[in-house]
Amino acid sequence: MLDVLWGVFVGPFKDMASAPAFLVEVLIGGVAAGLMYSLVALGFVLIFKASGVFNFAQGVMVLFAALTLVGLLEHGVPVPAALALTALVMVALAFAIERVVLRPLVNQPHIILFMATIGLNFFLEGFGEMLWGANVKRLDVGIPDESFKVAGLLVNKLELTAALTAGVLVGILAVFFQRTRIGRALRAVADDHEAALSIGIPLKTIWVVVWSVAGIVAIVAGIMWGAKSGVQFSLSLIALKALPVLILGGFESVPGAIVGGLIIGVGEKLGEVYWGPLVGGAIENWFAYVLALAFLLVRPQGLFGEKIIERV
Protein backbone atom coordinates (compact mmCIF):
# COMPACT_ATOMS: atom_id res chain seq x y z
CA MET A 1 0.00 0.00 0.00
CA LEU A 2 2.77 2.43 0.91
CA ASP A 3 4.57 1.55 -2.31
CA VAL A 4 1.46 2.44 -4.32
CA LEU A 5 1.02 5.78 -2.52
CA TRP A 6 4.70 6.56 -2.94
CA GLY A 7 4.44 5.81 -6.66
CA VAL A 8 1.41 8.11 -7.00
CA PHE A 9 3.32 10.91 -5.31
CA VAL A 10 6.77 10.50 -6.86
CA GLY A 11 5.90 9.11 -10.31
CA PRO A 12 4.69 12.43 -11.78
CA PHE A 13 7.90 14.18 -10.70
CA LYS A 14 9.87 11.59 -12.66
CA ASP A 15 7.67 12.30 -15.69
CA MET A 16 8.38 16.02 -15.34
CA ALA A 17 12.12 15.42 -15.24
CA SER A 18 12.03 13.09 -18.23
CA ALA A 19 10.18 15.56 -20.51
CA PRO A 20 11.13 19.13 -19.52
CA ALA A 21 9.88 20.68 -22.77
CA PHE A 22 6.39 19.27 -22.22
CA LEU A 23 6.52 20.46 -18.59
CA VAL A 24 7.25 24.01 -19.79
CA GLU A 25 4.26 23.84 -22.17
CA VAL A 26 2.02 22.73 -19.30
CA LEU A 27 3.35 25.58 -17.14
CA ILE A 28 2.69 28.10 -19.91
CA GLY A 29 -0.86 26.80 -20.24
CA GLY A 30 -1.30 27.04 -16.47
CA VAL A 31 -0.02 30.63 -16.39
CA ALA A 32 -2.38 31.61 -19.21
CA ALA A 33 -5.37 29.94 -17.50
CA GLY A 34 -4.46 31.59 -14.20
CA LEU A 35 -4.34 35.03 -15.77
CA MET A 36 -7.75 34.42 -17.36
CA TYR A 37 -9.14 33.66 -13.88
CA SER A 38 -7.40 36.77 -12.59
CA LEU A 39 -9.19 38.97 -15.12
CA VAL A 40 -12.51 37.97 -13.54
CA ALA A 41 -11.13 38.26 -9.99
CA LEU A 42 -9.96 41.83 -10.65
CA GLY A 43 -13.59 42.96 -10.95
CA PHE A 44 -14.37 41.52 -7.53
CA VAL A 45 -11.32 43.23 -6.02
CA LEU A 46 -12.29 46.64 -7.41
CA ILE A 47 -15.78 46.58 -5.91
CA PHE A 48 -14.57 45.17 -2.59
CA LYS A 49 -11.83 47.80 -2.26
CA ALA A 50 -14.33 50.60 -2.82
CA SER A 51 -17.26 49.37 -0.75
CA GLY A 52 -16.12 46.44 1.39
CA VAL A 53 -18.85 44.37 -0.27
CA PHE A 54 -18.44 41.18 -2.27
CA ASN A 55 -20.12 41.75 -5.64
CA PHE A 56 -21.87 38.48 -6.40
CA ALA A 57 -22.93 39.86 -9.80
CA GLN A 58 -19.40 40.26 -11.22
CA GLY A 59 -19.55 36.96 -13.10
CA VAL A 60 -22.81 37.99 -14.76
CA MET A 61 -21.30 41.39 -15.58
CA VAL A 62 -18.63 39.52 -17.55
CA LEU A 63 -21.39 37.59 -19.34
CA PHE A 64 -23.49 40.73 -19.95
CA ALA A 65 -20.51 42.61 -21.40
CA ALA A 66 -19.66 39.70 -23.72
CA LEU A 67 -23.31 39.32 -24.80
CA THR A 68 -23.55 43.04 -25.57
CA LEU A 69 -20.35 42.99 -27.61
CA VAL A 70 -21.23 39.90 -29.62
CA GLY A 71 -24.78 41.18 -30.13
CA LEU A 72 -23.48 44.43 -31.62
CA LEU A 73 -21.05 42.53 -33.82
CA GLU A 74 -23.89 40.32 -35.11
CA HIS A 75 -25.77 43.48 -36.13
CA GLY A 76 -22.86 44.54 -38.35
CA VAL A 77 -21.19 47.06 -36.02
CA PRO A 78 -17.40 47.22 -36.62
CA VAL A 79 -15.21 45.86 -33.83
CA PRO A 80 -13.80 49.25 -32.63
CA ALA A 81 -17.27 50.83 -32.57
CA ALA A 82 -18.74 47.74 -30.85
CA LEU A 83 -16.07 47.92 -28.14
CA ALA A 84 -16.75 51.62 -27.57
CA LEU A 85 -20.52 51.08 -27.43
CA THR A 86 -20.11 48.15 -25.03
CA ALA A 87 -17.98 50.33 -22.76
CA LEU A 88 -20.72 53.00 -22.82
CA VAL A 89 -23.31 50.35 -21.94
CA MET A 90 -21.26 49.20 -18.94
CA VAL A 91 -20.78 52.79 -17.75
CA ALA A 92 -24.53 53.40 -18.11
CA LEU A 93 -25.11 50.20 -16.15
CA ALA A 94 -22.83 51.55 -13.40
CA PHE A 95 -24.92 54.74 -13.20
CA ALA A 96 -28.12 52.69 -13.00
CA ILE A 97 -26.73 50.43 -10.28
CA GLU A 98 -25.63 53.43 -8.19
CA ARG A 99 -28.98 55.18 -8.55
CA VAL A 100 -31.33 52.21 -8.14
CA VAL A 101 -29.40 49.73 -5.96
CA LEU A 102 -26.60 51.43 -4.02
CA ARG A 103 -27.95 54.91 -3.21
CA PRO A 104 -30.93 53.66 -1.16
CA LEU A 105 -28.61 51.34 0.81
CA VAL A 106 -25.93 53.82 1.93
CA ASN A 107 -24.67 52.99 5.45
CA GLN A 108 -26.62 49.74 5.53
CA PRO A 109 -24.82 46.60 6.81
CA HIS A 110 -22.59 44.90 4.25
CA ILE A 111 -24.78 41.80 4.23
CA ILE A 112 -27.64 43.95 2.86
CA LEU A 113 -25.46 45.20 0.02
CA PHE A 114 -24.28 41.64 -0.64
CA MET A 115 -27.88 40.43 -0.91
CA ALA A 116 -28.58 43.32 -3.29
CA THR A 117 -25.78 42.11 -5.60
CA ILE A 118 -27.35 38.64 -5.60
CA GLY A 119 -30.59 40.19 -6.85
CA LEU A 120 -28.61 42.18 -9.42
CA ASN A 121 -26.99 38.92 -10.58
CA PHE A 122 -30.32 37.32 -11.45
CA PHE A 123 -31.69 40.51 -13.01
CA LEU A 124 -28.70 40.94 -15.35
CA GLU A 125 -28.80 37.27 -16.34
CA GLY A 126 -32.48 37.48 -17.28
CA PHE A 127 -32.13 40.91 -18.91
CA GLY A 128 -29.19 39.72 -21.02
CA GLU A 129 -31.13 36.66 -22.17
CA MET A 130 -34.13 38.82 -23.05
CA LEU A 131 -32.00 41.21 -25.14
CA TRP A 132 -29.62 38.83 -26.90
CA GLY A 133 -31.12 35.32 -26.57
CA ALA A 134 -29.84 32.22 -24.82
CA ASN A 135 -27.98 30.48 -27.67
CA VAL A 136 -24.21 29.98 -27.57
CA LYS A 137 -22.57 32.73 -29.61
CA ARG A 138 -19.17 32.79 -31.25
CA LEU A 139 -17.08 35.85 -30.45
CA ASP A 140 -14.45 36.83 -33.01
CA VAL A 141 -12.53 40.03 -32.31
CA GLY A 142 -9.54 39.14 -34.47
CA ILE A 143 -7.59 37.15 -31.86
CA PRO A 144 -7.10 33.61 -33.27
CA ASP A 145 -7.32 30.70 -30.84
CA GLU A 146 -4.35 28.89 -32.38
CA SER A 147 -0.84 27.93 -31.34
CA PHE A 148 2.60 28.70 -32.71
CA LYS A 149 6.06 27.43 -31.86
CA VAL A 150 8.68 29.45 -29.99
CA ALA A 151 12.00 27.70 -29.31
CA GLY A 152 10.27 24.38 -29.87
CA LEU A 153 7.42 25.17 -27.44
CA LEU A 154 3.74 25.52 -28.38
CA VAL A 155 2.23 28.86 -27.32
CA ASN A 156 -1.43 29.77 -27.80
CA LYS A 157 -1.99 33.24 -29.31
CA LEU A 158 -5.24 33.87 -27.42
CA GLU A 159 -3.74 32.82 -24.09
CA LEU A 160 -0.65 34.95 -24.73
CA THR A 161 -2.86 37.95 -25.52
CA ALA A 162 -4.84 37.36 -22.32
CA ALA A 163 -1.62 37.19 -20.30
CA LEU A 164 -0.29 40.46 -21.73
CA THR A 165 -3.67 42.16 -21.27
CA ALA A 166 -3.90 41.06 -17.64
CA GLY A 167 -0.38 42.37 -16.99
CA VAL A 168 -1.22 45.77 -18.48
CA LEU A 169 -4.50 45.97 -16.53
CA VAL A 170 -2.78 45.17 -13.24
CA GLY A 171 -0.20 47.88 -13.84
CA ILE A 172 -2.86 50.47 -14.68
CA LEU A 173 -5.05 49.56 -11.70
CA ALA A 174 -2.12 49.55 -9.28
CA VAL A 175 -1.18 53.08 -10.36
CA PHE A 176 -4.86 54.11 -10.25
CA PHE A 177 -5.32 53.00 -6.65
CA GLN A 178 -1.97 54.15 -5.28
CA ARG A 179 -1.15 57.33 -7.20
CA THR A 180 -4.43 59.09 -8.01
CA ARG A 181 -6.80 61.13 -5.83
CA ILE A 182 -9.75 58.99 -6.91
CA GLY A 183 -7.87 55.83 -5.95
CA ARG A 184 -7.14 57.17 -2.47
CA ALA A 185 -10.77 58.26 -2.15
CA LEU A 186 -11.86 54.72 -3.06
CA ARG A 187 -9.80 53.30 -0.20
CA ALA A 188 -11.26 55.88 2.20
CA VAL A 189 -14.82 54.99 1.20
CA ALA A 190 -14.09 51.30 1.76
CA ASP A 191 -12.81 52.00 5.28
CA ASP A 192 -15.82 54.07 6.45
CA HIS A 193 -18.69 55.47 4.38
CA GLU A 194 -19.76 58.06 6.96
CA ALA A 195 -16.22 59.28 7.61
CA ALA A 196 -15.60 59.62 3.87
CA LEU A 197 -18.78 61.66 3.46
CA SER A 198 -17.84 63.89 6.43
CA ILE A 199 -14.60 65.01 4.74
CA GLY A 200 -16.28 65.77 1.43
CA ILE A 201 -15.69 62.60 -0.59
CA PRO A 202 -18.68 62.20 -2.96
CA LEU A 203 -19.78 58.66 -2.24
CA LYS A 204 -22.18 58.51 -5.20
CA THR A 205 -19.50 59.57 -7.67
CA ILE A 206 -16.97 57.13 -6.22
CA TRP A 207 -19.36 54.20 -6.56
CA VAL A 208 -20.17 55.12 -10.18
CA VAL A 209 -16.44 55.31 -10.98
CA VAL A 210 -15.54 51.97 -9.41
CA TRP A 211 -18.51 50.11 -10.93
CA SER A 212 -17.63 51.63 -14.31
CA VAL A 213 -14.03 50.46 -14.01
CA ALA A 214 -15.25 47.01 -12.92
CA GLY A 215 -17.49 47.01 -16.00
CA ILE A 216 -14.53 47.78 -18.28
CA VAL A 217 -12.59 44.94 -16.65
CA ALA A 218 -15.63 42.72 -17.24
CA ILE A 219 -15.50 43.60 -20.95
CA VAL A 220 -11.87 42.48 -21.18
CA ALA A 221 -12.58 39.26 -19.29
CA GLY A 222 -15.68 38.62 -21.40
CA ILE A 223 -13.70 39.08 -24.63
CA MET A 224 -10.99 36.62 -23.57
CA TRP A 225 -13.31 33.96 -22.19
CA GLY A 226 -15.89 34.46 -24.96
CA ALA A 227 -13.26 34.12 -27.69
CA LYS A 228 -11.93 30.96 -26.02
CA SER A 229 -15.10 29.06 -25.15
CA GLY A 230 -17.95 30.97 -26.81
CA VAL A 231 -20.38 33.41 -25.22
CA GLN A 232 -22.85 31.33 -23.24
CA PHE A 233 -24.64 31.60 -19.93
CA SER A 234 -22.28 29.15 -18.26
CA LEU A 235 -19.73 31.95 -18.64
CA SER A 236 -21.13 33.49 -15.47
CA LEU A 237 -20.01 30.37 -13.55
CA ILE A 238 -16.41 31.52 -14.04
CA ALA A 239 -17.12 33.66 -10.99
CA LEU A 240 -17.04 30.49 -8.90
CA LYS A 241 -13.45 29.89 -10.04
CA ALA A 242 -12.57 33.47 -9.12
CA LEU A 243 -13.53 32.86 -5.47
CA PRO A 244 -10.51 30.64 -4.70
CA VAL A 245 -8.33 33.20 -6.51
CA LEU A 246 -9.58 35.90 -4.14
CA ILE A 247 -9.14 33.70 -1.09
CA LEU A 248 -5.53 33.00 -2.00
CA GLY A 249 -4.57 36.53 -3.02
CA GLY A 250 -6.70 38.60 -0.68
CA PHE A 251 -9.98 40.37 -1.39
CA GLU A 252 -8.42 43.86 -1.42
CA SER A 253 -5.23 43.21 -3.39
CA VAL A 254 -4.94 43.81 -7.14
CA PRO A 255 -1.53 42.03 -7.35
CA GLY A 256 -3.01 39.30 -5.12
CA ALA A 257 -5.66 38.58 -7.74
CA ILE A 258 -2.90 37.90 -10.26
CA VAL A 259 -0.74 35.82 -7.92
CA GLY A 260 -3.74 33.80 -6.73
CA GLY A 261 -4.80 33.17 -10.31
CA LEU A 262 -1.31 32.00 -11.27
CA ILE A 263 -1.12 29.60 -8.31
CA ILE A 264 -4.47 28.06 -9.15
CA GLY A 265 -3.95 28.00 -12.91
CA VAL A 266 -0.53 26.36 -12.74
CA GLY A 267 -1.53 24.03 -9.91
CA GLU A 268 -4.63 22.67 -11.59
CA LYS A 269 -2.85 22.16 -14.93
CA LEU A 270 0.02 20.27 -13.31
CA GLY A 271 -2.41 18.22 -11.24
CA GLU A 272 -4.62 17.34 -14.20
CA VAL A 273 -1.78 16.41 -16.56
CA TYR A 274 0.52 14.54 -14.18
CA TRP A 275 -1.64 13.29 -11.30
CA GLY A 276 -5.00 13.11 -13.08
CA PRO A 277 -4.41 9.78 -14.84
CA LEU A 278 -3.42 8.22 -11.50
CA VAL A 279 -6.53 9.29 -9.58
CA GLY A 280 -9.19 9.16 -12.29
CA GLY A 281 -8.88 12.72 -13.63
CA ALA A 282 -11.11 15.77 -13.09
CA ILE A 283 -8.56 17.41 -10.78
CA GLU A 284 -9.21 20.77 -12.51
CA ASN A 285 -12.78 20.72 -11.20
CA TRP A 286 -11.90 20.64 -7.50
CA PHE A 287 -8.24 21.61 -7.08
CA ALA A 288 -8.90 25.35 -6.65
CA TYR A 289 -11.53 24.84 -3.95
CA VAL A 290 -9.45 22.39 -1.93
CA LEU A 291 -6.48 24.76 -2.07
CA ALA A 292 -8.72 27.67 -1.00
CA LEU A 293 -10.02 25.61 1.94
CA ALA A 294 -6.45 24.92 3.05
CA PHE A 295 -5.67 28.65 2.88
CA LEU A 296 -8.75 29.50 4.93
CA LEU A 297 -7.50 27.20 7.68
CA VAL A 298 -3.96 28.64 7.69
CA ARG A 299 -4.14 32.21 6.37
CA PRO A 300 -7.78 33.33 5.92
CA GLN A 301 -6.83 36.88 4.90
CA GLY A 302 -4.91 35.59 1.86
CA LEU A 303 -1.31 36.10 0.83
CA PHE A 304 -1.61 39.88 0.37
CA GLY A 305 -4.46 40.60 2.77
CA GLU A 306 -4.03 42.44 6.04
CA LYS A 307 -4.50 40.41 9.19
CA ILE A 308 -7.64 41.50 11.00
CA ILE A 309 -7.19 42.05 14.73
CA GLU A 310 -10.27 42.69 16.84
CA ARG A 311 -9.79 43.93 20.37
CA VAL A 312 -12.42 43.11 22.97
C-alpha positions as CSV (number, residue, x, y, z in Angstrom):
1,M,0.0,0.0,0.0
2,L,2.8,2.4,0.9
3,D,4.6,1.6,-2.3
4,V,1.5,2.4,-4.3
5,L,1.0,5.8,-2.5
6,W,4.7,6.6,-2.9
7,G,4.4,5.8,-6.7
8,V,1.4,8.1,-7.0
9,F,3.3,10.9,-5.3
10,V,6.8,10.5,-6.9
11,G,5.9,9.1,-10.3
12,P,4.7,12.4,-11.8
13,F,7.9,14.2,-10.7
14,K,9.9,11.6,-12.7
15,D,7.7,12.3,-15.7
16,M,8.4,16.0,-15.3
17,A,12.1,15.4,-15.2
18,S,12.0,13.1,-18.2
19,A,10.2,15.6,-20.5
20,P,11.1,19.1,-19.5
21,A,9.9,20.7,-22.8
22,F,6.4,19.3,-22.2
23,L,6.5,20.5,-18.6
24,V,7.3,24.0,-19.8
25,E,4.3,23.8,-22.2
26,V,2.0,22.7,-19.3
27,L,3.3,25.6,-17.1
28,I,2.7,28.1,-19.9
29,G,-0.9,26.8,-20.2
30,G,-1.3,27.0,-16.5
31,V,0.0,30.6,-16.4
32,A,-2.4,31.6,-19.2
33,A,-5.4,29.9,-17.5
34,G,-4.5,31.6,-14.2
35,L,-4.3,35.0,-15.8
36,M,-7.8,34.4,-17.4
37,Y,-9.1,33.7,-13.9
38,S,-7.4,36.8,-12.6
39,L,-9.2,39.0,-15.1
40,V,-12.5,38.0,-13.5
41,A,-11.1,38.3,-10.0
42,L,-10.0,41.8,-10.7
43,G,-13.6,43.0,-11.0
44,F,-14.4,41.5,-7.5
45,V,-11.3,43.2,-6.0
46,L,-12.3,46.6,-7.4
47,I,-15.8,46.6,-5.9
48,F,-14.6,45.2,-2.6
49,K,-11.8,47.8,-2.3
50,A,-14.3,50.6,-2.8
51,S,-17.3,49.4,-0.8
52,G,-16.1,46.4,1.4
53,V,-18.9,44.4,-0.3
54,F,-18.4,41.2,-2.3
55,N,-20.1,41.8,-5.6
56,F,-21.9,38.5,-6.4
57,A,-22.9,39.9,-9.8
58,Q,-19.4,40.3,-11.2
59,G,-19.5,37.0,-13.1
60,V,-22.8,38.0,-14.8
61,M,-21.3,41.4,-15.6
62,V,-18.6,39.5,-17.6
63,L,-21.4,37.6,-19.3
64,F,-23.5,40.7,-19.9
65,A,-20.5,42.6,-21.4
66,A,-19.7,39.7,-23.7
67,L,-23.3,39.3,-24.8
68,T,-23.6,43.0,-25.6
69,L,-20.3,43.0,-27.6
70,V,-21.2,39.9,-29.6
71,G,-24.8,41.2,-30.1
72,L,-23.5,44.4,-31.6
73,L,-21.0,42.5,-33.8
74,E,-23.9,40.3,-35.1
75,H,-25.8,43.5,-36.1
76,G,-22.9,44.5,-38.3
77,V,-21.2,47.1,-36.0
78,P,-17.4,47.2,-36.6
79,V,-15.2,45.9,-33.8
80,P,-13.8,49.2,-32.6
81,A,-17.3,50.8,-32.6
82,A,-18.7,47.7,-30.9
83,L,-16.1,47.9,-28.1
84,A,-16.7,51.6,-27.6
85,L,-20.5,51.1,-27.4
86,T,-20.1,48.1,-25.0
87,A,-18.0,50.3,-22.8
88,L,-20.7,53.0,-22.8
89,V,-23.3,50.4,-21.9
90,M,-21.3,49.2,-18.9
91,V,-20.8,52.8,-17.8
92,A,-24.5,53.4,-18.1
93,L,-25.1,50.2,-16.1
94,A,-22.8,51.5,-13.4
95,F,-24.9,54.7,-13.2
96,A,-28.1,52.7,-13.0
97,I,-26.7,50.4,-10.3
98,E,-25.6,53.4,-8.2
99,R,-29.0,55.2,-8.6
100,V,-31.3,52.2,-8.1
101,V,-29.4,49.7,-6.0
102,L,-26.6,51.4,-4.0
103,R,-27.9,54.9,-3.2
104,P,-30.9,53.7,-1.2
105,L,-28.6,51.3,0.8
106,V,-25.9,53.8,1.9
107,N,-24.7,53.0,5.5
108,Q,-26.6,49.7,5.5
109,P,-24.8,46.6,6.8
110,H,-22.6,44.9,4.2
111,I,-24.8,41.8,4.2
112,I,-27.6,43.9,2.9
113,L,-25.5,45.2,0.0
114,F,-24.3,41.6,-0.6
115,M,-27.9,40.4,-0.9
116,A,-28.6,43.3,-3.3
117,T,-25.8,42.1,-5.6
118,I,-27.3,38.6,-5.6
119,G,-30.6,40.2,-6.9
120,L,-28.6,42.2,-9.4
121,N,-27.0,38.9,-10.6
122,F,-30.3,37.3,-11.4
123,F,-31.7,40.5,-13.0
124,L,-28.7,40.9,-15.4
125,E,-28.8,37.3,-16.3
126,G,-32.5,37.5,-17.3
127,F,-32.1,40.9,-18.9
128,G,-29.2,39.7,-21.0
129,E,-31.1,36.7,-22.2
130,M,-34.1,38.8,-23.1
131,L,-32.0,41.2,-25.1
132,W,-29.6,38.8,-26.9
133,G,-31.1,35.3,-26.6
134,A,-29.8,32.2,-24.8
135,N,-28.0,30.5,-27.7
136,V,-24.2,30.0,-27.6
137,K,-22.6,32.7,-29.6
138,R,-19.2,32.8,-31.3
139,L,-17.1,35.9,-30.4
140,D,-14.5,36.8,-33.0
141,V,-12.5,40.0,-32.3
142,G,-9.5,39.1,-34.5
143,I,-7.6,37.1,-31.9
144,P,-7.1,33.6,-33.3
145,D,-7.3,30.7,-30.8
146,E,-4.4,28.9,-32.4
147,S,-0.8,27.9,-31.3
148,F,2.6,28.7,-32.7
149,K,6.1,27.4,-31.9
150,V,8.7,29.4,-30.0
151,A,12.0,27.7,-29.3
152,G,10.3,24.4,-29.9
153,L,7.4,25.2,-27.4
154,L,3.7,25.5,-28.4
155,V,2.2,28.9,-27.3
156,N,-1.4,29.8,-27.8
157,K,-2.0,33.2,-29.3
158,L,-5.2,33.9,-27.4
159,E,-3.7,32.8,-24.1
160,L,-0.6,35.0,-24.7
161,T,-2.9,38.0,-25.5
162,A,-4.8,37.4,-22.3
163,A,-1.6,37.2,-20.3
164,L,-0.3,40.5,-21.7
165,T,-3.7,42.2,-21.3
166,A,-3.9,41.1,-17.6
167,G,-0.4,42.4,-17.0
168,V,-1.2,45.8,-18.5
169,L,-4.5,46.0,-16.5
170,V,-2.8,45.2,-13.2
171,G,-0.2,47.9,-13.8
172,I,-2.9,50.5,-14.7
173,L,-5.0,49.6,-11.7
174,A,-2.1,49.6,-9.3
175,V,-1.2,53.1,-10.4
176,F,-4.9,54.1,-10.3
177,F,-5.3,53.0,-6.6
178,Q,-2.0,54.1,-5.3
179,R,-1.2,57.3,-7.2
180,T,-4.4,59.1,-8.0
181,R,-6.8,61.1,-5.8
182,I,-9.7,59.0,-6.9
183,G,-7.9,55.8,-6.0
184,R,-7.1,57.2,-2.5
185,A,-10.8,58.3,-2.2
186,L,-11.9,54.7,-3.1
187,R,-9.8,53.3,-0.2
188,A,-11.3,55.9,2.2
189,V,-14.8,55.0,1.2
190,A,-14.1,51.3,1.8
191,D,-12.8,52.0,5.3
192,D,-15.8,54.1,6.5
193,H,-18.7,55.5,4.4
194,E,-19.8,58.1,7.0
195,A,-16.2,59.3,7.6
196,A,-15.6,59.6,3.9
197,L,-18.8,61.7,3.5
198,S,-17.8,63.9,6.4
199,I,-14.6,65.0,4.7
200,G,-16.3,65.8,1.4
201,I,-15.7,62.6,-0.6
202,P,-18.7,62.2,-3.0
203,L,-19.8,58.7,-2.2
204,K,-22.2,58.5,-5.2
205,T,-19.5,59.6,-7.7
206,I,-17.0,57.1,-6.2
207,W,-19.4,54.2,-6.6
208,V,-20.2,55.1,-10.2
209,V,-16.4,55.3,-11.0
210,V,-15.5,52.0,-9.4
211,W,-18.5,50.1,-10.9
212,S,-17.6,51.6,-14.3
213,V,-14.0,50.5,-14.0
214,A,-15.3,47.0,-12.9
215,G,-17.5,47.0,-16.0
216,I,-14.5,47.8,-18.3
217,V,-12.6,44.9,-16.6
218,A,-15.6,42.7,-17.2
219,I,-15.5,43.6,-21.0
220,V,-11.9,42.5,-21.2
221,A,-12.6,39.3,-19.3
222,G,-15.7,38.6,-21.4
223,I,-13.7,39.1,-24.6
224,M,-11.0,36.6,-23.6
225,W,-13.3,34.0,-22.2
226,G,-15.9,34.5,-25.0
227,A,-13.3,34.1,-27.7
228,K,-11.9,31.0,-26.0
229,S,-15.1,29.1,-25.1
230,G,-17.9,31.0,-26.8
231,V,-20.4,33.4,-25.2
232,Q,-22.9,31.3,-23.2
233,F,-24.6,31.6,-19.9
234,S,-22.3,29.1,-18.3
235,L,-19.7,32.0,-18.6
236,S,-21.1,33.5,-15.5
237,L,-20.0,30.4,-13.5
238,I,-16.4,31.5,-14.0
239,A,-17.1,33.7,-11.0
240,L,-17.0,30.5,-8.9
241,K,-13.4,29.9,-10.0
242,A,-12.6,33.5,-9.1
243,L,-13.5,32.9,-5.5
244,P,-10.5,30.6,-4.7
245,V,-8.3,33.2,-6.5
246,L,-9.6,35.9,-4.1
247,I,-9.1,33.7,-1.1
248,L,-5.5,33.0,-2.0
249,G,-4.6,36.5,-3.0
250,G,-6.7,38.6,-0.7
251,F,-10.0,40.4,-1.4
252,E,-8.4,43.9,-1.4
253,S,-5.2,43.2,-3.4
254,V,-4.9,43.8,-7.1
255,P,-1.5,42.0,-7.3
256,G,-3.0,39.3,-5.1
257,A,-5.7,38.6,-7.7
258,I,-2.9,37.9,-10.3
259,V,-0.7,35.8,-7.9
260,G,-3.7,33.8,-6.7
261,G,-4.8,33.2,-10.3
262,L,-1.3,32.0,-11.3
263,I,-1.1,29.6,-8.3
264,I,-4.5,28.1,-9.1
265,G,-3.9,28.0,-12.9
266,V,-0.5,26.4,-12.7
267,G,-1.5,24.0,-9.9
268,E,-4.6,22.7,-11.6
269,K,-2.9,22.2,-14.9
270,L,0.0,20.3,-13.3
271,G,-2.4,18.2,-11.2
272,E,-4.6,17.3,-14.2
273,V,-1.8,16.4,-16.6
274,Y,0.5,14.5,-14.2
275,W,-1.6,13.3,-11.3
276,G,-5.0,13.1,-13.1
277,P,-4.4,9.8,-14.8
278,L,-3.4,8.2,-11.5
279,V,-6.5,9.3,-9.6
280,G,-9.2,9.2,-12.3
281,G,-8.9,12.7,-13.6
282,A,-11.1,15.8,-13.1
283,I,-8.6,17.4,-10.8
284,E,-9.2,20.8,-12.5
285,N,-12.8,20.7,-11.2
286,W,-11.9,20.6,-7.5
287,F,-8.2,21.6,-7.1
288,A,-8.9,25.4,-6.7
289,Y,-11.5,24.8,-4.0
290,V,-9.5,22.4,-1.9
291,L,-6.5,24.8,-2.1
292,A,-8.7,27.7,-1.0
293,L,-10.0,25.6,1.9
294,A,-6.5,24.9,3.1
295,F,-5.7,28.7,2.9
296,L,-8.8,29.5,4.9
297,L,-7.5,27.2,7.7
298,V,-4.0,28.6,7.7
299,R,-4.1,32.2,6.4
300,P,-7.8,33.3,5.9
301,Q,-6.8,36.9,4.9
302,G,-4.9,35.6,1.9
303,L,-1.3,36.1,0.8
304,F,-1.6,39.9,0.4
305,G,-4.5,40.6,2.8
306,E,-4.0,42.4,6.0
307,K,-4.5,40.4,9.2
308,I,-7.6,41.5,11.0
309,I,-7.2,42.1,14.7
310,E,-10.3,42.7,16.8
311,R,-9.8,43.9,20.4
312,V,-12.4,43.1,23.0
